[in-house]
């Protein structure tokens, strides 16, 4: 019975791997702010302001339409330290060989190859001046992130996708299968923005958002407890498809101009709590047996469900609760003006804070009263059943998966230079070519040992450039950039010269059977906690080295009328 309970709880906790939503946010939103490496809290004045600083729409005159996008491609490789274990009774040809390198080979469903557009679409209006100082905006945007994963193993013959097939014992499985195999996520944030010019030098704004989140993920887990050799025949694979059609949040912003040349901006975005509901499926390897019997995962009895009734063996009801963190930015901008007061260029410095490190207590997770960005609460309304005895199945329990995150801090430096083109009109303005650029640095979201394939928690340096052509009625912007992360590493757990590799006789990283407490562990373990969750087996799977970077392209257009 202990094994059966372990198996079932494992199935529950595999699901939230999808919930990272791409990890740490990238600087900016759309073509203009991203070309400035996100340094736009004080300068945002078109439709991108709905995502950057809602007070920024008070600078717009008349009606404004912005359609803009940052297009992201994320390259990531992971080389796990150590070798594939030999499995007693099995003759896997890769036993004893070093772990094969793994890389992300995602093709987003709405992207072009590996490139995923992250759009900003907005309409702003000053209502024709009917209410002096009042400005309204509507639009939508997603978080500026890349949540897509499709992991493959690098072989001499190319990059091979892993298919969970109990009869294929010749292909080495990817070392990230217990972290993530495939992942898609989308968080779309339709928003209403209201801004008001309190005084000629002071604007304030509020953003109200009712978002929608969709999540898909596939991951492997230990189908039986104590699968220290990582025998693929004792693996199970779980997949989940869930969504939350109402993700409320709000933002507050202000801009202040103490002099014509100097401007301050501040923005706050609330935490976004996501309570996704959907279905999950499971598939066991041929050696996932309990007392020589193969368990069947079936829905719970209706009276015991926590998510929803009506599940089937092929579509188990599931719940996933997590959060996107609250954030805050503060920016200062210096404007270079000509004799007529027109902008010749500007330089802006922004400071950024993101609350990835918030953590709920075990009690709050268990009763569902708290969500955070580093830990994910998962419930699957299912039970493990032998011999069709549905009245005596072992039910799944509420489970938590930890990502070991901390708050991040960032600094962005960006600016622009304006080159007049053509004749100057009666308004003392001409068409312009605008050159933009930026540099940003963000601290690591992942604590030591907690870099993972499903969540980008590395420190990063961002370089961007851009250009635009602006007339009195429209502006077309384009740009490009890169986000560099270098080759960050997870150290060996315990600090030894070799990676920690527990066995059935030495089941902990300290060489004994005394497990390190969950809260003190240095990285994730295969998904197979016993009941209670504090008895999670210790077997680190992410000791190794990463290489990652983003390539960005930006394109956008704004028109005034």
VOGU-3710 file (C-alpha; in Angstrom, 3 decimals, decimal comma):
1> xxxxxxxxxx> 0,000/0,000/0,000  2,894/2,402/0,654  4,102/1,944/-2,920  0,662/2,578/-4,290  0,334/5,799/-2,340  3,755/6,951/-3,538  2,864/6,267/-7,134  -0,313/8,267/-6,978  1,134/11,310/-5,268  3,894/11,344/-7,878
11> xxxxxxxxxx> 1,311/11,729/-10,587  -0,080/14,787/-8,865  3,130/16,737/-8,569  4,410/16,216/-12,066  1,864/18,572/-13,492  2,972/22,053/-12,402  6,185/22,000/-14,393  4,246/23,899/-17,046  3,511/26,725/-14,688  6,753/28,611/-14,944
21> xxxxxxxxxx> 5,263/30,614/-17,791  8,668/31,141/-19,258  10,517/32,211/-16,193  11,925/35,691/-15,572  10,294/38,400/-17,668  12,357/40,005/-20,432  12,730/43,809/-20,464  10,165/45,842/-22,376  6,887/45,258/-24,189  6,599/45,788/-27,926
31> xxxxxxxxxx> 9,030/47,381/-30,371  9,826/50,771/-28,813  10,408/49,866/-25,170  12,203/46,615/-26,022  14,557/48,565/-28,346  15,450/50,611/-25,243  16,110/47,420/-23,193  12,971/48,183/-21,200  14,060/51,650/-20,062  10,688/53,273/-20,732
41> xxxxxxxxxx> 8,831/53,714/-17,430  9,223/57,492/-17,691  9,197/57,827/-21,504  6,311/55,520/-22,586  3,713/57,637/-24,410  1,973/55,379/-26,964  -0,013/52,126/-26,774  2,903/50,282/-25,173  2,245/52,345/-22,039  -0,635/50,025/-21,119
51> xxxxxxxxxx> 2,002/47,421/-20,240  4,876/49,731/-19,181  3,235/52,540/-17,177  -0,499/53,345/-17,396  0,144/57,023/-16,616  2,031/57,278/-19,916  -1,163/57,361/-21,984  -1,856/60,873/-20,604  0,887/62,150/-22,938  -1,019/61,025/-26,029
61> xxxxxxxxxx> -3,067/63,529/-28,003  -6,212/62,644/-29,936  -6,703/59,003/-30,810  -3,791/56,565/-30,973  -3,548/53,003/-32,303  -0,462/50,899/-31,578  0,279/47,451/-32,987  3,683/46,294/-31,845  5,561/43,088/-31,072  8,805/41,703/-29,744
71> xxxxxxxxxx> 9,648/38,403/-31,448  11,642/36,038/-29,239  13,701/32,913/-29,843  15,208/31,037/-26,891  18,164/28,661/-27,216  19,063/26,514/-24,213  21,312/23,501/-23,639  21,895/21,425/-20,521  24,741/19,008/-19,844  24,080/16,901/-16,782
81> xxxxxxxxxx> 27,124/15,631/-14,890  27,579/11,928/-14,283  26,659/8,805/-16,233  23,600/6,686/-16,937  23,268/4,065/-14,209  23,319/0,371/-14,982  19,918/-1,193/-14,315  19,922/-4,710/-12,805  18,271/-7,174/-15,160  18,383/-4,749/-18,113
91> xxxxxxxxxx> 20,986/-4,385/-20,879  20,612/-0,732/-21,844  23,458/0,052/-24,279  23,973/3,551/-22,874  24,597/2,327/-19,289  27,849/3,791/-17,940  28,046/6,457/-20,649  28,037/10,192/-19,802  24,626/11,812/-19,901  23,859/13,139/-23,355
101> xxxxxxxxxx> 23,478/16,893/-23,760  19,898/18,136/-24,073  18,605/21,228/-25,845  15,378/23,115/-26,343  13,960/22,704/-29,853  10,569/24,353/-29,424  8,334/25,485/-32,280  5,570/27,650/-30,757  2,146/26,930/-32,283  1,606/30,580/-33,318
111> xxxxxxxxxx> 5,252/31,283/-34,105  7,562/30,998/-37,081  9,992/28,179/-36,372  11,383/28,869/-32,925  10,396/32,553/-33,018  7,379/33,565/-30,936  5,752/37,018/-31,369  4,802/38,749/-28,105  2,356/41,485/-29,192  0,995/44,713/-27,755
121> xxxxxxxxxx> -2,240/46,002/-29,313  -3,826/49,163/-27,929  -6,219/52,026/-28,661  -5,895/55,306/-26,722  -8,105/58,397/-26,717  -8,287/61,775/-24,987  -12,059/61,884/-25,731  -11,534/64,943/-27,865  -10,833/66,993/-24,775  -14,410/66,643/-23,528
131> xxxxxxxxxx> -13,104/65,886/-20,041  -9,886/67,913/-19,680  -6,987/65,782/-18,500  -8,805/62,439/-18,853  -7,388/59,730/-21,128  -8,662/56,192/-21,752  -7,032/53,140/-23,286  -7,943/49,561/-24,105  -5,676/46,809/-25,346  -4,050/43,497/-24,688
141> xxxxxxxxxx> -0,560/42,190/-24,102  1,118/39,052/-22,714  4,096/38,897/-20,347  7,325/39,372/-22,297  8,598/35,802/-21,868  9,240/32,528/-23,727  7,344/29,636/-22,042  7,861/27,015/-24,763  9,929/23,835/-24,307  10,449/20,762/-26,479
151> xxxxxxxxxx> 13,512/18,988/-25,169  15,620/16,704/-27,346  18,834/14,717/-26,855  21,914/15,735/-28,847  23,363/12,688/-30,580  26,042/12,294/-33,244  23,211/11,798/-35,736  21,387/14,959/-34,702  18,940/16,109/-32,064  16,510/13,296/-31,271
161> xxxxxxxxxx> 13,106/13,879/-29,714  12,222/11,461/-26,925  9,086/9,382/-27,337  7,945/7,445/-24,272  8,071/3,922/-25,727  8,531/0,970/-23,404  10,093/-1,167/-26,126  12,761/1,358/-27,212  15,680/0,585/-24,913  18,458/1,732/-27,256
171> xxxxxxxxxx> 17,858/5,491/-27,267  19,282/7,275/-24,217  16,464/9,232/-22,556  16,951/12,984/-22,059  18,301/13,876/-18,638  15,680/16,641/-18,348  12,686/14,303/-18,668  11,963/14,523/-14,930  12,019/18,320/-15,209  10,187/18,944/-18,469
181> xxxxxxxxxx> 9,669/17,213/-21,825  7,224/19,521/-23,603  5,606/22,773/-22,508  3,353/25,468/-23,936  1,816/28,375/-22,067  0,055/31,607/-22,936  -1,127/34,389/-20,635  -3,092/37,084/-22,488  -3,985/40,243/-20,559  -6,861/42,337/-22,009
191> xxxxxxxxxx> -6,743/45,631/-20,139  -8,561/48,907/-19,542  -6,397/51,921/-18,668  -7,503/55,248/-17,231  -5,062/58,146/-16,837  -5,590/61,675/-15,579  -3,402/64,767/-15,802  -3,740/66,180/-12,289  -1,440/69,097/-13,072  0,662/70,078/-16,086
201> xxxxxxxxxx> 3,634/68,270/-14,515  1,861/65,236/-12,978  0,013/62,303/-14,560  -1,438/59,279/-12,790  -2,895/56,095/-14,241  -4,494/52,785/-13,348  -4,686/49,561/-15,359  -7,413/46,958/-14,777  -6,810/43,547/-16,326  -8,951/40,449/-16,758
211> xxxxxxxxxx> -6,552/37,927/-18,283  -6,716/34,377/-19,569  -4,118/31,619/-19,102  -3,728/28,354/-21,045  -1,190/25,727/-20,028  0,039/22,450/-21,525  2,873/20,257/-20,286  4,326/16,749/-20,510  6,861/15,393/-18,039  8,234/12,081/-16,826
221> xxxxxxxxxx> 8,335/10,884/-13,219  9,282/7,907/-11,127  6,433/5,459/-11,572  7,631/3,607/-8,471  9,421/5,034/-5,445  13,149/4,438/-5,202  13,834/4,328/-8,941  17,395/5,500/-8,239  18,768/3,902/-11,428  16,228/5,970/-13,436
231> xxxxxxxxxx> 15,010/2,836/-15,200  12,862/3,984/-18,115  10,587/0,962/-17,651  9,708/2,292/-14,198  8,986/5,759/-15,532  5,530/7,211/-15,969  4,583/10,125/-18,185  1,910/12,656/-17,295  0,451/15,331/-19,541  -1,866/18,162/-18,560
241> xxxxxxxxxx> -4,027/20,680/-20,400  -5,516/23,396/-18,181  -6,770/26,973/-18,369  -7,989/29,862/-16,256  -10,426/32,148/-18,063  -10,277/34,926/-15,457  -6,916/36,181/-14,169  -7,519/39,575/-12,533  -4,757/42,068/-11,795  -4,162/45,790/-11,692
251> xxxxxxxxxx> -1,388/48,293/-12,229  -0,709/51,791/-10,924  1,572/54,376/-12,470  2,637/58,006/-12,332  4,887/60,378/-14,229  6,212/63,678/-12,887  8,045/66,425/-14,784  9,704/68,824/-12,304  11,451/70,605/-15,203  10,969/70,488/-18,985
261> xxxxxxxxxx> 14,128/68,380/-19,275  13,618/65,898/-16,446  10,911/63,286/-15,989  10,282/60,622/-13,339  8,146/57,513/-13,785  6,947/54,802/-11,431  4,910/51,663/-12,131  3,478/48,904/-9,945  1,842/45,679/-11,184  -0,042/43,436/-8,777
271> xxxxxxxxxx> 0,484/39,698/-8,400  -1,490/37,607/-10,899  -2,982/34,542/-9,213  -3,724/31,753/-11,683  -6,109/28,941/-10,771  -6,073/26,706/-13,831  -8,546/23,851/-14,209  -8,363/21,113/-16,814  -7,541/17,498/-17,507  -4,551/15,203/-17,127
281> xxxxxxxxxx> -3,550/11,866/-18,650  -1,068/9,244/-17,473  0,904/6,399/-19,012  2,973/3,875/-17,051  6,063/1,940/-18,076  5,837/-1,880/-18,158  7,664/-2,301/-14,834  5,395/0,007/-12,860  3,849/-2,777/-10,791  2,457/-3,055/-7,283
291> xxxxxxxxxx> 2,699/-6,575/-5,862  3,011/-7,844/-9,468  -0,182/-5,983/-10,409  -0,315/-3,009/-12,754  -2,229/-0,146/-11,128  -4,834/1,786/-13,088  -5,270/5,515/-12,537  -9,008/6,273/-12,378  -11,096/9,266/-11,260  -11,919/9,675/-7,613
301> xxxxxxxxxx> -15,425/9,001/-6,424  -17,484/12,151/-6,912  -17,797/12,753/-3,170  -13,996/12,995/-2,837  -13,170/15,352/-5,695  -11,433/18,677/-5,027  -11,325/20,091/-8,583  -14,367/18,802/-10,448  -16,456/15,733/-11,009  -16,845/13,995/-14,347
311> xxxxxxxxxx> -13,285/12,839/-14,902  -12,427/9,720/-16,874  -9,363/7,488/-17,028  -8,279/9,351/-20,185  -9,138/12,822/-18,854  -8,583/13,162/-15,108  -9,767/16,425/-13,565  -6,884/18,569/-12,308  -6,205/21,921/-10,598  -3,015/23,969/-10,733
321> xxxxxxxxxx> -2,521/27,096/-8,613  0,444/29,441/-8,984  1,204/33,119/-9,471  3,035/35,572/-11,653  4,812/37,927/-9,247  4,105/41,515/-8,382  6,619/43,910/-9,930  7,676/47,531/-9,534  9,781/49,903/-11,621  11,212/53,367/-11,011
331> xxxxxxxxxx> 12,679/55,443/-13,826  14,402/58,771/-14,349  14,696/60,387/-17,783  16,674/63,372/-19,051  15,391/64,985/-22,273  17,555/66,977/-24,695  15,372/69,715/-26,212  15,924/72,157/-29,068  15,089/75,873/-28,992  11,455/75,151/-29,863
341> xxxxxxxxxx> 11,078/72,585/-27,083  11,138/69,615/-29,452  12,810/66,409/-28,306  16,292/65,888/-29,778  17,082/62,817/-27,673  16,770/61,330/-24,234  18,520/59,087/-21,740  16,658/57,002/-19,152  17,680/54,773/-16,255  15,131/52,379/-14,717
351> xxxxxxxxxx> 15,312/50,145/-11,671  13,237/46,943/-11,602  12,044/44,571/-8,841  10,163/41,283/-9,285  8,771/39,319/-6,325  9,657/35,745/-7,412  10,737/34,840/-3,878  7,348/34,986/-2,149  6,636/31,642/-0,460  3,426/30,273/1,042
361> xxxxxxxxxx> 3,368/28,070/4,128  2,569/24,355/3,901  -0,798/24,947/5,575  -1,716/27,718/3,136  -0,829/25,473/0,193  -2,794/22,562/1,584  -5,996/24,548/1,996  -5,519/26,608/-1,166  -5,496/30,035/0,529  -2,148/31,198/-0,914
371> xxxxxxxxxx> -0,359/31,170/-4,255  3,147/32,231/-5,189  5,552/32,141/-8,133  8,148/29,736/-6,736  5,858/26,937/-5,484  2,983/25,330/-7,350  -0,057/23,689/-5,762  -1,399/20,734/-7,736  -4,405/18,494/-7,230  -5,482/15,619/-9,481
381> xxxxxxxxxx> -8,885/14,078/-8,787  -7,718/10,495/-9,291  -6,874/7,316/-7,445  -4,713/4,263/-8,040  -6,890/1,187/-8,408  -5,997/-2,520/-8,540  -8,397/-5,177/-9,819  -11,076/-2,540/-10,515  -11,726/-2,015/-6,809  -12,701/1,664/-7,135
391> xxxxxxxxxx> -14,083/1,778/-3,593  -10,637/1,081/-2,104  -8,337/3,088/-4,352  -5,537/5,277/-3,017  -6,495/8,939/-3,650  -4,058/11,608/-4,769  -3,251/14,321/-2,274  -2,546/18,016/-2,618  1,058/18,375/-3,756  3,628/21,151/-4,070
401> xxxxxxxxxx> 6,512/21,511/-6,506  9,241/23,985/-5,562  11,469/25,961/-7,912  13,792/27,606/-5,395  13,307/31,201/-6,552  14,214/34,554/-5,029  13,361/38,165/-5,798  15,175/39,697/-8,741  16,528/43,185/-9,291  17,352/44,817/-12,583
411> xxxxxxxxxx> 18,752/48,020/-14,024  17,980/49,297/-17,533  19,747/52,063/-19,436  18,181/53,239/-22,681  17,691/56,242/-24,861  17,061/57,758/-28,246  18,464/60,275/-30,720  16,216/62,151/-33,173  17,381/63,166/-36,659  15,129/65,677/-38,506
421> xxxxxxxxxx> 14,212/64,702/-42,068  12,717/67,200/-44,512  11,258/70,669/-44,049  10,091/72,099/-40,746  6,336/72,779/-40,641  4,315/75,536/-39,033  4,378/73,554/-35,792  8,197/73,775/-35,786  8,438/70,017/-36,341  9,650/67,835/-39,175
431> xxxxxxxxxx> 9,624/64,161/-39,938  12,242/62,225/-37,985  14,459/59,193/-37,977  14,768/57,995/-34,391  17,683/55,848/-33,279  17,247/53,824/-30,088  19,364/51,538/-27,952  19,601/50,021/-24,520  21,480/47,879/-22,048  20,006/45,965/-19,085
441> xxxxxxxxxx> 21,078/43,541/-16,376  18,851/41,296/-14,224  19,948/39,228/-11,260  19,271/35,472/-11,163  15,833/34,305/-10,048  17,071/30,794/-9,209  18,930/30,177/-5,977  22,183/28,175/-6,096  21,445/24,722/-7,492  17,942/25,580/-8,731
451> xxxxxxxxxx> 18,531/26,341/-12,416  16,035/24,219/-14,338  15,048/23,450/-17,913  11,372/24,353/-17,430  12,038/27,814/-15,941  14,664/30,333/-17,025  16,076/31,542/-13,713  19,561/32,649/-14,817  21,058/36,134/-14,544  20,978/37,945/-17,857
461> xxxxxxxxxx> 22,450/40,847/-19,769  20,365/42,481/-22,525  21,638/44,498/-25,501  19,179/46,148/-27,918  19,156/48,603/-30,827  16,335/50,052/-32,890  15,255/52,693/-35,342  12,015/54,368/-36,346  10,635/56,692/-38,986  8,170/59,193/-37,541
471> xxxxxxxxxx> 5,835/61,642/-39,274  3,064/63,792/-37,851  0,587/60,931/-38,305  2,450/57,685/-37,840  5,609/55,976/-36,652  7,115/52,685/-37,846  9,660/51,067/-35,508  12,016/48,116/-35,837  14,863/46,716/-33,808  16,813/43,743/-32,608
481> xxxxxxxxxx> 18,746/42,506/-29,639  20,127/39,653/-27,630  19,819/38,434/-24,060  23,009/36,704/-22,924  23,176/34,296/-20,000  26,580/32,685/-20,501  27,123/29,223/-19,042  25,698/29,143/-15,510  26,085/25,942/-13,492  24,376/24,045/-10,725
491> xxxxxxxxxx> 27,057/22,834/-8,298  27,231/19,238/-7,144  24,853/18,716/-4,242  26,900/18,294/-1,080  29,946/19,969/-2,620  31,731/16,761/-3,615  34,002/16,312/-6,603  31,417/13,998/-8,191  27,672/14,655/-8,509  25,438/13,227/-5,818
501> xxxxxxxxxx> 23,911/9,929/-7,003  21,866/8,269/-4,231  21,216/4,529/-4,243  18,830/2,247/-2,413  21,479/1,650/0,282  22,681/5,264/0,502  19,522/7,191/-0,265  20,714/10,703/0,559  23,404/13,089/-0,608  25,200/12,920/2,719
511> xxxxxxxxxx> 26,085/9,237/2,166  23,461/7,957/4,582  19,741/7,220/4,521  18,984/10,472/6,384  17,266/12,682/3,847  18,066/16,377/3,757  14,927/18,331/4,749  12,972/19,540/1,744  13,483/23,227/2,587  17,271/22,745/2,758
521> xxxxxxxxxx> 17,773/20,901/-0,534  19,912/22,321/-3,292  17,787/21,655/-6,354  14,823/19,541/-7,486  14,444/15,759/-7,299  12,505/13,362/-9,543  8,804/13,745/-9,038  7,873/10,981/-6,617  7,110/12,256/-3,113  5,777/9,843/-0,553
531> xxxxxxxxxx> 2,952/10,852/1,724  3,511/13,279/3,363  5,272/15,494/0,824  8,122/16,141/3,255  9,336/12,583/2,527  10,176/13,319/-1,127  12,975/11,002/-2,303  16,305/12,788/-2,649  17,969/12,241/-6,025  19,169/15,463/-7,707
541> xxxxxxxxxx> 18,690/15,534/-11,473  19,923/19,034/-12,409  23,582/18,935/-11,358  25,223/20,269/-14,477  25,880/23,177/-16,805  23,572/25,332/-18,893  24,064/27,494/-21,952  21,284/29,862/-22,929  20,515/33,034/-24,838  17,636/34,861/-26,513
551> xxxxxxxxxx> 17,541/36,531/-29,905  14,968/39,314/-30,299  13,436/41,126/-33,253  11,048/44,023/-32,846  8,511/45,554/-35,212  5,690/47,984/-34,542  3,552/50,824/-35,835  1,634/53,669/-34,182  -0,749/56,145/-35,774  -2,313/59,349/-34,396
561> x> -5,581/60,856/-35,644
//
